[in-house]
Structures are given as C-alpha cells and as structure tokens.
Amino acid sequence: MQDRYVDEQLNLLRDKILLLGGKTELAVKNAMRALTERDSEMAKAVTDEDEIIDKMELEIDRLCIDILASHKPMSHDLRLVVSVAKITPILERIADHAASIAEASLVLNNEPQVNNYVDFSLMAEVAGDMLKQALDAFTAEDAETSRAVILRDKQIDDCYRRVFDELIEMMRDDPNTTTGAAHLLFVAKHLERIGDYVKDICELNVYLREAVFIKHSTAEIAEH
C-alpha cells in the first residue's frame, strides 16, 4: 500500500513538471511571436502567465520536499526527485527570460520596426526545439538524446555572435535604430541564456538515467 502511494506521488511529480515544461515551452514560443509579429496583446499574455509559472514552481518544490521527508526514496526514485527539484527552477528561469523578451517586444512595438531580424528566427527555432527535445528526453529518460541536445547549443552561440556583430554595425550605420537594436541585443542574450539552461536540463537527464554527472565535462559528452 505504501509503495503504491509513493508511486502515485512520483507520477504526480512527473505530471507537474511536464505541465510546467509545456507552459515554459509555450512562453518562449509566444514571446518570440509577440516580437516578430509586433503583437502587444500576446506579449502581455506571456508576462501575465509568468506569475502562474512561479506558483507552479513552488507547488513542485513542496511536493519534492514532502516526498523526500516522508518516503525517503532510494536509487532511481531519489535521482528522479533530485532531478525534478533542480530542473524546476531552471524552467522557471527560462520562463523569466521569455517574459523579458515579451517585455522587450512591448518597447519595440513603439519603435520603428527593425526589418532585419538577422539570425533571431534561427536562434528562437533552435532554442525552442532544444527545449522540446530536452523535455521529451526527460520523459523517456533518454540520455543519448540529451547529450545530442547539449551539443546543439553551439548553434545558438554562433547565432548570438552574428546577431551581436550585425546589430552593433546597424547602430553604427544608422543611429535612428539605436533604441530598437539595443533591445534586440537583450533579446539575443535572453535566447542565448535559454540555450544554456536547456543544456543544464539535459545534464540532469543524463544524471537521472545513468547516475553520472557530466556538467563541465566535454569529454564525457563527446564519448557518447
């Protein structure tokens, strides 16, 4: 009977973090739509949703603490709870970056449109796809996919460097674009940070599956 209750609590934990992951994924997608489509209503919806995501983080935190305190899980179950406890604030921070992108779009919507979004579409596409793959890999406990997603972060880093250089050049060539380009620089940095956070999720996925820590270990990632 006790084992069944513990299983129910662990399943509830999985459900809650996947729901949080889905909301976070949608927040990133909608924030970029608000930016590229100059949709202020969508931007406001993203910022409003951030408060709900914050509350979900607290609910998952409490559930993790309850499971650890009441049931003292061992082995894989313990790794699951630890992984969820660490992934939850990462998802909340990704949602914060999405909200910041939405806030930037509200400012940019009152500025002359910057027609050249350079590599923003690619950055957003890669970041969103990485996040989706990371969450799917968590569900499947797929360490191999998680390692592959980690390596994809280089695409975002390369895009960020191009975006940075092109926006600086844009501001230098046309001072009228300075305000818009400066906010886009912040957007680019938010996307770059989202990529970094997705890497952190994938590292925890590997820990969940294999009970090994690969953070800061390029060789451990490449070997697989």
VOLUMLUM-936425 format. One record per residue: x negated, y, z of N, C-alpha, C in turn. Coordinates in steps of 0.2 Angstrom, whole numbers. Each point is the difference from the previous one (the first is absolute). Layout:
<pts>
X; Y; Z; X; Y; Z; X; Y; Z
...
</pts>
This chain:
<pts>
-4; -6; 0; 4; 6; 0; -4; 6; 0
-6; 0; 4; -4; 6; 1; -4; 1; -7
-2; -6; -3; -4; 1; -6; 5; 3; -6
6; -2; 0; 5; 3; -5; 1; 7; 1
0; 2; 6; 1; 8; 2; -6; 3; -2
-6; -2; 1; -6; 3; -2; 0; 0; -8
2; -5; -3; 0; 0; -8; 5; 6; -2
5; 0; 3; 5; 5; -2; -3; 7; 1
-4; 1; 6; -3; 7; 1; -5; 1; -6
-4; -5; -1; -5; 1; -5; 3; 2; -7
6; -4; -2; 3; 1; -6; 3; 8; 0
3; 2; 5; 2; 7; 1; -5; 5; -1
-6; -2; 3; -6; 4; -1; -2; 1; -8
0; -6; -3; -2; 0; -7; 6; 4; -4
6; -1; 2; 5; 4; -4; -1; 8; 1
-1; 2; 6; -1; 7; 2; -6; 3; -4
-5; -3; 0; -6; 3; -3; 1; 0; -8
3; -5; -3; 2; 0; -7; 5; 5; -2
5; 2; 5; 4; 5; -1; -4; 7; 0
-4; 1; 5; -4; 6; 0; -5; 0; -6
-2; -5; -2; -5; 0; -6; 4; 2; -6
7; -2; -1; 4; 2; -6; 1; 7; 0
2; 3; 6; 1; 7; 1; -6; 4; -2
-6; -2; 3; -6; 3; -2; -1; 0; -7
0; -6; -3; -1; 0; -8; 5; 5; -3
6; 0; 2; 5; 4; -4; -2; 8; 1
-2; 1; 6; -2; 7; 2; -6; 3; -5
-5; -5; -1; -5; 2; -4; 3; 1; -7
4; -4; -3; 2; 0; -6; 5; 6; -1
4; 2; 5; 4; 6; -1; -3; 6; 1
-5; 0; 4; -4; 6; 1; -4; 2; -7
-2; -5; -3; -4; 2; -7; 6; 2; -5
6; -3; 0; 5; 2; -4; 2; 7; 1
0; 2; 6; 2; 7; 2; -5; 4; -3
-6; -2; 0; -6; 5; -2; 1; 0; -8
0; -5; -3; -1; 0; -7; 7; 2; -4
6; -1; 4; 6; 2; -3; 2; 7; 3
-4; 3; 4; 2; 6; 4; 7; 0; 3
1; -6; 3; 7; -1; 4; -1; 2; 7
2; 5; 2; 0; 3; 7; 4; -4; 5
6; -2; -3; 5; -4; 4; -3; -7; 2
-4; -3; -5; -3; -6; 2; -6; 1; 5
-3; 5; -1; -6; 2; 4; 3; 0; 8
5; 4; 0; 3; 1; 7; 3; -7; 3
2; -4; -4; 2; -7; 2; -5; -4; 2
-6; 0; -3; -6; -3; 2; -2; 2; 7
0; 7; 1; -3; 3; 7; 5; -2; 5
7; 0; -1; 5; -2; 5; -1; -8; 2
-1; -4; -5; -1; -7; 1; -6; -2; 4
-5; 5; 0; -6; -1; 4; 2; -1; 8
5; 3; 2; 2; 0; 7; 2; -7; 2
4; -3; -5; 3; -7; 1; -6; -5; 0
-5; 1; -4; -6; -4; 0; -4; 0; 6
0; 6; 3; -4; 1; 7; 4; -4; 5
7; 0; 0; 4; -4; 5; -1; -8; -1
-1; -2; -7; -1; -7; -1; -6; -2; 3
-6; 4; -1; -6; -1; 3; 0; -2; 7
4; 4; 4; 0; -1; 7; 4; -6; 2
5; -2; -4; 4; -6; 1; -5; -6; -1
-4; 0; -5; -4; -6; -1; -5; 0; 5
-3; 6; 2; -5; 0; 6; 3; -3; 6
6; 1; 2; 3; -3; 6; 1; -7; -1
2; -2; -6; 1; -7; -1; -6; -4; 0
-6; 3; -2; -6; -4; 0; -2; 0; 8
1; 5; 3; -2; 0; 8; 4; -5; 3
7; -1; -1; 4; -4; 3; -2; -8; -1
-2; -1; -7; -2; -7; -2; -7; -2; 4
-4; 5; 0; -7; -1; 3; 1; -1; 8
4; 4; 3; 1; -1; 7; 4; -6; 2
5; -1; -4; 5; -5; 3; -2; -8; -3
-3; 0; -5; -1; -7; -3; -7; -2; -1
-5; 5; 0; -7; -2; 0; -1; -4; -6
1; 2; -6; -1; -4; -6; -7; -2; -1
-2; -6; -3; -6; -2; -1; -2; -1; -8
-6; 0; -1; -2; -2; -7; 3; 5; -5
3; -4; -5; 3; 4; -6; 5; 5; 2
5; -2; 5; 5; 5; 2; -3; 6; 4
-6; -1; 3; -3; 6; 3; -3; 4; -5
-3; -3; -5; -3; 4; -6; 6; 4; -3
6; -3; -1; 5; 3; -3; 2; 7; 4
1; -1; 6; 2; 6; 4; -5; 5; 0
-6; -2; 1; -6; 5; -1; 0; 4; -6
1; -4; -6; 0; 3; -6; 5; 5; -1
6; -2; 2; 6; 4; -1; -1; 7; 5
-3; -1; 6; -1; 5; 4; -5; 5; -3
-4; -2; -4; -5; 4; -4; 2; 3; -6
4; -4; -4; 3; 2; -6; 5; 5; 1
4; 0; 5; 6; 5; 1; -3; 7; 0
-4; 2; 4; -3; 7; 0; -3; 2; -7
-3; -5; -4; -2; 2; -6; 5; 1; -5
6; -3; 0; 5; 1; -4; 3; 7; 2
0; 1; 6; 3; 7; 2; -4; 6; -2
-7; -1; 0; -4; 5; -3; 0; 1; -7
1; -6; -4; 2; 0; -7; 6; 5; -1
5; -2; 4; 6; 4; -1; -1; 7; 1
-4; 2; 5; -2; 7; 2; -3; 3; -6
-4; -3; -4; -3; 2; -6; 5; 1; -5
5; -4; -1; 5; 1; -5; 4; 6; 2
1; 1; 6; 4; 6; 3; -4; 6; -2
-6; 0; 1; -5; 6; -2; 0; 1; -7
0; -5; -4; 1; 1; -8; 7; 3; -1
5; -2; 3; 7; 3; -1; 0; 7; 2
-4; 2; 6; 0; 7; 2; -4; 4; -5
-5; -3; -3; -4; 4; -5; 4; 1; -6
4; -5; -2; 5; 1; -6; 5; 6; 1
2; 1; 6; 5; 6; 2; -4; 6; -2
-6; 1; 2; -4; 6; -1; -1; 0; -8
-2; -5; -3; -2; 0; -7; 6; 2; -5
6; -2; 3; 6; 1; -4; 2; 8; -1
-4; 4; 5; 1; 7; -1; -6; 3; -3
-4; -4; -3; -6; 3; -3; 1; -2; -8
-4; 4; -4; 0; -2; -7; -2; -7; -1
4; -4; -4; -2; -7; -1; -7; -1; -3
-4; -5; 3; -6; -2; -2; 1; -6; -5
0; 2; -6; 2; -5; -5; -5; -7; 0
-6; 1; 1; -5; -5; 0; 0; -3; 7
3; -6; 1; 0; -4; 6; -6; -5; 0
-5; 1; -5; -6; -4; 0; 1; -7; 1
-3; -3; 5; 0; -7; 2; 5; -1; 6
5; 5; 1; 4; -1; 6; 5; -6; -2
3; -1; -6; 4; -6; -1; -3; -6; 1
-7; -1; -2; -3; -6; 1; -2; -1; 7
-2; 5; 4; -1; -1; 7; 6; -2; 4
6; 3; -2; 6; -2; 4; 2; -7; -2
-1; -2; -7; 2; -6; -2; -4; -6; 4
-7; 2; 0; -4; -5; 3; 1; -1; 7
1; 6; 4; 1; 0; 7; 6; -4; 2
6; 2; -4; 6; -3; 1; 0; -8; -1
-4; -2; -6; 0; -7; -1; -4; -4; 5
-6; 4; 2; -4; -3; 6; 4; -2; 6
4; 5; 2; 4; 0; 6; 5; -6; -1
3; 0; -6; 5; -6; -1; -3; -7; 1
-6; 0; -3; -4; -7; 0; -2; -1; 7
-2; 5; 3; -2; -1; 7; 5; -3; 5
6; 3; -1; 6; -2; 4; 2; -7; -2
0; -2; -7; 2; -6; -2; -5; -6; 2
-7; 3; 1; -5; -5; 2; 1; -1; 7
2; 5; 4; 1; -1; 7; 6; -6; 1
5; 1; -4; 6; -5; 1; -3; -7; -2
-4; 0; -5; -2; -7; -2; -6; -2; 3
-3; 4; 5; -6; -1; 3; -6; -2; -5
0; 4; -5; -4; -1; -6; -7; 4; 0
-5; -4; 3; -6; 4; 1; -4; 1; -7
1; -4; -5; -3; 1; -7; 2; 6; -3
7; 1; 0; 3; 6; -3; -2; 6; 4
-1; 0; 7; -2; 5; 4; -7; 3; -2
-4; -5; -1; -7; 2; -2; 0; 3; -7
4; -2; -4; 0; 3; -7; 3; 7; 0
5; 1; 5; 3; 7; 1; -6; 5; 3
-4; -3; 4; -5; 5; 3; -4; 2; -5
-2; -4; -5; -5; 2; -5; 3; 5; -5
7; 0; -1; 3; 5; -4; 0; 7; 3
-2; 1; 6; 0; 7; 3; -5; 4; -4
-5; -3; -3; -5; 4; -4; 3; 4; -6
6; -3; -3; 3; 4; -5; 3; 6; 3
3; 0; 6; 2; 6; 3; -6; 5; 1
-5; -2; 3; -6; 4; 1; -2; 3; -6
-1; -4; -6; -2; 3; -6; 5; 5; -3
6; -1; 1; 5; 5; -2; 0; 6; 4
-1; 0; 7; -1; 5; 4; -6; 5; -2
-5; -3; -2; -6; 4; -2; 1; 4; -6
4; -3; -5; 2; 3; -6; 5; 6; 1
5; -2; 5; 5; 5; 1; -4; 6; 4
-4; -1; 4; -3; 5; 4; -4; 5; -5
-4; -3; -4; -4; 4; -5; 4; 4; -5
6; -3; -2; 4; 3; -5; 4; 6; 3
2; -1; 6; 4; 5; 3; -5; 6; 2
-6; -1; 2; -5; 5; 2; -1; 4; -7
-1; -4; -5; -1; 4; -7; 6; 4; -2
6; -3; 2; 6; 4; -2; 1; 6; 4
-2; 0; 6; 0; 6; 4; -5; 5; -2
-6; -2; -2; -5; 4; -2; 2; 4; -7
3; -4; -4; 2; 2; -7; 6; 5; 0
5; -1; 5; 6; 3; 0; 2; 2; 7
-2; 5; 3; 1; 2; 7; 8; 0; 2
4; 0; -5; 7; 0; 1; 2; -7; 2
-4; -5; -1; 2; -7; 2; -3; -2; 7
-3; 5; 3; -3; -1; 7; 4; -4; 5
6; 4; 1; 4; -3; 6; 3; -7; -2
2; -1; -6; 3; -6; -2; -6; -6; 0
-6; 2; -3; -5; -5; 0; -3; -2; 7
0; 5; 4; -2; -1; 7; 5; -5; 4
6; 1; -1; 5; -5; 3; -1; -7; -4
-1; 0; -6; -1; -7; -3; -6; -3; 2
-5; 4; 2; -6; -3; 3; 1; -4; 6
5; 3; 4; 2; -3; 6; 4; -6; -1
4; 0; -5; 4; -6; -2; -5; -6; -2
-5; 2; -4; -5; -5; -2; -3; -3; 6
-2; 4; 5; -3; -3; 6; 5; -4; 3
6; 1; 1; 5; -4; 3; 1; -7; -4
0; 0; -6; 0; -6; -4; -6; -4; 1
-6; 3; 1; -6; -3; 1; 0; -4; 7
3; 4; 5; 0; -3; 6; 5; -6; 1
5; 1; -4; 5; -6; 0; -4; -6; -3
-4; 1; -5; -4; -6; -2; -4; -3; 5
-3; 4; 4; -4; -2; 6; 4; -4; 5
6; 3; 1; 4; -4; 5; 2; -7; -2
2; 0; -7; 2; -6; -3; -6; -6; 1
-6; 3; -1; -6; -5; 1; 0; -3; 8
2; 5; 4; 0; -2; 7; 6; -6; 1
5; 1; -3; 6; -5; 1; -3; -7; -3
-3; 1; -6; -3; -6; -3; -5; -4; 4
-4; 4; 4; -5; -3; 4; 3; -4; 6
6; 3; 2; 4; -3; 6; 3; -6; -3
2; 0; -6; 3; -6; -3; -4; -6; 0
-7; 2; -2; -5; -6; 0; -1; -2; 7
0; 4; 5; -1; -2; 7; 6; -5; 2
6; 2; -2; 6; -4; 1; -1; -7; -2
-2; 0; -7; 0; -7; -3; -6; -4; 2
-6; 3; 1; -7; -3; 0; -3; 1; 7
3; 4; 4; -3; 1; 7; -7; 3; -1
-2; 4; -5; -6; 3; -1; 1; 8; -1
-5; 4; 2; 0; 7; -1; -4; 2; -6
2; 3; -5; -4; 2; -5; -1; 7; -1
2; 4; 5; 0; 7; 0; -8; 2; -1
-2; 5; -4; -6; 2; -1; -5; -6; -3
3; -5; -3; -4; -5; -2; 1; -1; -8
-3; 3; -4; 1; 0; -7; -2; -7; -2
-5; -3; 2; -2; -7; -2; 5; -5; 2
3; 0; 5; 6; -4; 2; 5; 0; -5
2; 6; -2; 5; 1; -5; -2; -3; -7
-6; 2; -2; -2; -2; -7; -1; -7; 0
-2; -4; 5; -1; -7; 0; 6; -4; -2
6; 3; 1; 6; -4; -1; 3; 3; -7
</pts>
